Amino acid sequence: MPYLGALLLTIAVELPIVVALAPRPMRRRALVDGVAFNLFTHPLAWLAVLHLCLGWWPVEAAVTLTELALYRGLTRLSWPRAALVACAANGVTAALSFLF
């Protein structure tokens, strides 16, 4: 799959999960932040796996931990909520990556 398609698919899959799991008053912020976080982590992950030949699992783990920290630090979700959001969103796209 070309890069842009992979990025758009990632955003299309992850954002509804992020919004659904964010507290109601924080959903708009989580949506905007989620797009920004994916625009930051996705190209780095793509570069790491395809061009630096780093392993897929460690890169996916690093992306999940980075987004967890971003959801906690910038979006201001609680640690448990940030972990739930990051793990659920990245877990679904990680699972789907085996289909594409």
C-alpha positions as CSV (number, residue, x, y, z in Angstrom):
1,M,0.0,0.0,0.0
2,P,1.4,3.5,-0.8
3,Y,2.3,5.7,2.1
4,L,-0.5,8.2,1.8
5,G,-3.1,5.4,1.6
6,A,-1.6,3.8,4.7
7,L,-1.6,7.1,6.6
8,L,-5.2,7.9,5.7
9,L,-6.4,4.4,6.6
10,T,-4.6,4.7,9.9
11,I,-6.3,8.0,10.7
12,A,-9.7,6.7,9.5
13,V,-9.4,3.6,11.7
14,E,-7.8,5.2,14.8
15,L,-9.7,8.4,15.2
16,P,-13.2,6.9,15.8
17,I,-11.6,4.7,18.5
18,V,-9.9,7.7,20.1
19,V,-13.0,9.8,20.1
20,A,-15.2,6.9,21.4
21,L,-12.8,6.3,24.3
22,A,-12.2,9.9,25.2
23,P,-14.3,11.5,27.9
24,R,-17.2,13.4,26.3
25,P,-15.9,16.9,27.2
26,M,-12.5,16.0,25.7
27,R,-13.6,14.4,22.4
28,R,-13.0,17.3,20.1
29,R,-9.6,17.9,21.6
30,A,-8.8,14.2,21.4
31,L,-9.9,14.2,17.7
32,V,-7.6,17.1,16.8
33,D,-4.7,15.8,18.9
34,G,-5.2,12.3,17.5
35,V,-4.7,13.5,13.9
36,A,-1.7,15.5,14.9
37,F,-0.1,12.6,16.8
38,N,-0.6,10.3,13.8
39,L,0.9,12.9,11.5
40,F,3.9,12.8,13.8
41,T,4.3,9.1,14.6
42,H,3.2,7.5,11.3
43,P,5.9,8.9,9.1
44,L,8.6,8.1,11.7
45,A,7.3,4.5,12.0
46,W,7.1,4.1,8.2
47,L,10.7,5.4,7.9
48,A,11.9,3.1,10.8
49,V,10.4,-0.1,9.4
50,L,10.9,0.4,5.6
51,H,14.1,2.4,5.4
52,L,16.0,1.8,8.6
53,C,15.0,-1.9,8.7
54,L,13.9,-1.8,12.3
55,G,11.6,-4.5,13.5
56,W,7.9,-4.0,13.1
57,W,7.0,-5.0,16.7
58,P,9.5,-2.7,18.4
59,V,8.4,0.2,16.2
60,E,4.7,-0.4,16.9
61,A,5.5,-0.5,20.6
62,A,7.4,2.7,20.4
63,V,4.6,4.4,18.5
64,T,2.0,3.2,21.1
65,L,4.1,4.4,24.0
66,T,4.8,7.8,22.3
67,E,1.1,8.3,21.6
68,L,0.2,7.2,25.2
69,A,2.6,9.9,26.5
70,L,1.2,12.5,24.1
71,Y,-2.4,11.7,25.0
72,R,-1.4,12.1,28.7
73,G,0.8,15.1,28.3
74,L,-0.9,17.2,25.6
75,T,-4.5,16.0,25.5
76,R,-4.5,15.7,29.3
77,L,-6.2,12.3,29.5
78,S,-5.6,10.4,32.7
79,W,-2.8,7.8,32.6
80,P,-5.3,4.9,32.5
81,R,-7.4,6.6,29.8
82,A,-4.3,7.6,27.7
83,A,-3.1,4.0,27.9
84,L,-6.5,2.6,26.9
85,V,-6.8,5.1,23.9
86,A,-3.2,4.5,22.7
87,C,-3.4,0.7,23.1
88,A,-6.8,0.3,21.6
89,A,-6.3,2.6,18.6
90,N,-2.8,1.2,17.8
91,G,-3.9,-2.4,18.5
92,V,-6.6,-2.2,15.9
93,T,-4.4,-0.7,13.2
94,A,-1.6,-3.1,14.1
95,A,-4.0,-6.1,13.6
96,L,-5.4,-4.6,10.4
97,S,-1.8,-4.2,9.0
98,F,-1.6,-7.9,8.6
99,L,-4.6,-7.8,6.2
100,F,-3.1,-5.1,4.0
